């Protein structure tokens, strides 16, 4: 394992031990969902078996768990539960709003 991954693993492990649970996205809301995949040309859709509708679980959460409306990174995860190879998680998080920051994780107030 590369040194950077080892360091990240150790840091998240330490935070999880301090919190006595998950290091990030400690609380969230879970919903039954369905994911519709349409774009047959998409590499992601192709890797998931092509276009179709899949039962899923959706989870919405705040990254650090800041109270109330304080800025935090927001996340949504979809777990496709019916794929032959087993469940697959699709993870999304808030990013910057500008061209220079659009690929960087960023907190938002809501």
C-alpha positions in Angstrom: 0.0 0.0 0.0 1.5 3.4 -0.9 2.5 5.7 1.9 -0.2 8.2 1.3 -2.9 5.6 1.5 -1.4 4.2 4.7 -1.4 7.6 6.2 -5.0 8.3 5.2 -6.0 4.9 6.6 -4.3 5.6 9.9 -5.8 9.0 10.2 -9.4 7.8 9.5 -8.8 4.9 11.8 -7.8 7.2 14.6 -10.8 9.5 14.1 -13.1 6.4 14.0 -11.7 5.2 17.3 -12.1 8.6 18.9 -15.7 8.9 17.7 -16.3 5.2 18.6 -17.9 4.7 15.2 -17.5 5.9 11.6 -14.9 8.6 11.0 -17.0 10.6 8.6 -20.7 10.6 7.6 -21.6 9.3 11.1 -25.3 10.0 10.8 -27.6 10.1 7.9 -31.1 9.3 6.6 -31.7 6.1 4.7 -34.3 5.7 2.0 -35.5 2.9 -0.3 -34.8 4.1 -3.9 -34.5 3.0 -7.4 -31.7 4.0 -9.8 -32.4 4.3 -13.5 -29.4 4.0 -15.8 -29.9 5.3 -19.3 -26.7 6.2 -21.2 -25.5 3.0 -22.8 -22.3 4.8 -24.0 -21.4 5.7 -20.4 -18.5 3.6 -19.0 -20.2 3.5 -15.6 -23.5 2.3 -17.1 -21.6 -0.3 -19.1 -19.7 -1.5 -16.0 -23.0 -1.9 -14.2 -24.5 -4.1 -17.0 -26.0 -1.5 -19.3 -29.2 0.5 -19.1 -31.8 -0.6 -16.7 -33.7 0.1 -13.4 -32.2 -1.2 -10.1 -33.6 -1.3 -6.6 -31.3 0.6 -4.3 -30.8 2.2 -0.9 -30.1 5.9 -0.8 -28.3 7.6 2.2 -28.0 11.3 2.7 -25.4 12.6 5.3 -23.1 15.3 6.4 -19.4 14.5 6.3 -18.1 15.9 9.7 -21.6 16.0 11.3 -21.5 19.7 12.1 -24.6 20.9 13.9 -27.5 22.6 12.3 -26.8 24.8 9.2 -23.1 25.1 9.8 -21.2 24.4 6.5 -20.2 20.8 5.9 -19.6 18.5 2.9 -22.9 16.8 2.0 -23.0 13.3 0.6 -25.4 11.0 -1.0 -24.7 7.3 -1.6 -26.7 4.8 -3.7 -26.3 1.1 -3.1 -27.5 -1.0 -6.0 -28.6 -4.2 -4.4 -29.5 -6.5 -7.3 -26.3 -6.8 -9.4 -25.0 -10.4 -10.0 -21.5 -9.6 -8.7 -23.0 -8.2 -5.4 -23.9 -4.7 -4.2 -22.2 -1.6 -5.8 -22.0 1.8 -4.1 -22.2 5.0 -6.1 -20.9 7.9 -3.9 -21.4 11.6 -4.5 -20.3 14.7 -2.5 -20.6 18.5 -2.7 -17.9 20.2 -4.7 -16.9 23.8 -5.4 -19.1 26.0 -7.6 -16.5 27.6 -9.8 -14.5 26.2 -12.8 -11.3 26.1 -10.7 -12.9 24.4 -7.7 -15.5 22.2 -9.4 -13.4 19.0 -9.0 -12.6 19.7 -5.3 -14.6 18.5 -2.3 -16.1 21.6 -0.6 -18.4 22.4 2.3 -21.8 24.0 1.8 -24.3 25.5 4.3 -27.2 23.5 2.9 
